[in-house]
Amino acid sequence: MSISIAQSRQQLSALIAAAQLQPQIITKRNTPVAVLVSADYFERSEAAVKPAAETFYSQLLRLRETYAPQDDTGLVGVMTASRHSAWQRANAFADPA
């Protein structure tokens, strides 16, 4: 069911009762802006989404550990010993002072 914001203000008790049966869409100028659902429906939805997010995160951590680089090859911004010594050399093109 769809109801405007103005109507929802006037019929809040009826809207809450209807939300116990099915989600109620609240519109503003015929555009959906909110959905009113029962507390039970909301809790079930939250419970369904939370494990999926935790599973994704645990899989991401496992992949990160499995495929962690053994050295700094291919990593941007890593200063190796040979690069560091190259930066310490005198500039061959600079005028001697």
C-alpha positions in Angstrom: 0.0 0.0 0.0 1.2 3.5 -0.7 0.2 6.6 1.3 1.4 10.3 1.2 3.2 11.9 4.0 0.2 14.2 4.8 -2.1 11.2 5.0 0.3 9.2 7.1 0.4 12.0 9.7 -3.4 12.0 9.9 -3.7 8.2 10.0 -0.6 7.1 11.9 -2.4 4.5 14.0 -4.1 2.9 11.0 -0.8 3.0 9.1 1.1 1.2 12.0 -1.7 -1.4 12.1 -1.4 -2.0 8.4 2.4 -2.3 8.6 1.9 -5.3 10.9 0.5 -7.1 7.8 2.7 -5.8 5.0 5.2 -3.0 4.4 3.7 0.4 3.8 5.2 2.8 1.3 5.2 6.5 2.2 5.4 8.9 -0.7 6.1 12.6 -1.2 4.7 14.0 -4.5 4.1 10.4 -5.7 7.8 9.5 -5.2 8.5 6.7 -2.6 10.6 8.2 0.3 10.2 5.7 3.1 8.8 2.3 4.0 7.1 1.5 7.3 7.5 -2.1 8.4 6.7 -4.1 11.5 9.4 -4.5 14.2 9.3 -8.2 13.6 9.9 -7.8 9.8 12.7 -5.4 10.5 14.5 -7.7 13.0 14.2 -10.6 10.5 15.7 -8.5 7.7 18.5 -7.3 9.9 19.3 -10.9 11.0 19.4 -12.0 7.4 21.7 -9.3 6.3 24.2 -9.3 9.2 25.6 -12.9 8.6 26.1 -12.2 4.9 28.1 -9.1 5.7 30.2 -10.9 8.3 30.8 -13.8 5.9 31.9 -11.5 3.1 34.4 -9.8 5.5 35.8 -13.1 6.8 36.3 -14.3 3.2 38.0 -11.0 2.4 40.4 -11.4 5.3 41.1 -15.1 4.4 41.9 -14.1 0.8 44.1 -11.3 2.0 46.1 -13.7 4.2 46.3 -16.4 1.5 47.5 -14.2 -1.3 49.7 -11.8 0.8 52.9 -10.9 -1.1 56.1 -12.6 0.1 58.2 -9.6 -0.8 57.7 -6.0 -1.9 57.6 -6.7 -5.6 54.8 -4.8 -7.3 54.0 -2.7 -4.3 53.8 1.1 -4.9 55.8 3.3 -2.6 58.1 0.7 -1.2 61.7 1.8 -0.8 64.1 -1.1 -1.3 67.8 -1.0 -0.2 69.1 -0.5 -3.7 66.6 2.4 -4.3 67.6 3.9 -1.0 71.3 3.8 -1.8 70.6 5.3 -5.3 68.9 8.3 -3.6 71.9 8.8 -1.4 74.4 9.1 -4.3 75.7 12.5 -5.3 74.0 14.0 -8.3 76.3 13.6 -11.4 74.8 16.6 -13.1 75.1 19.1 -10.2 77.8 21.8 -10.3 80.5 21.0 -7.7 80.4 23.7 -5.0 
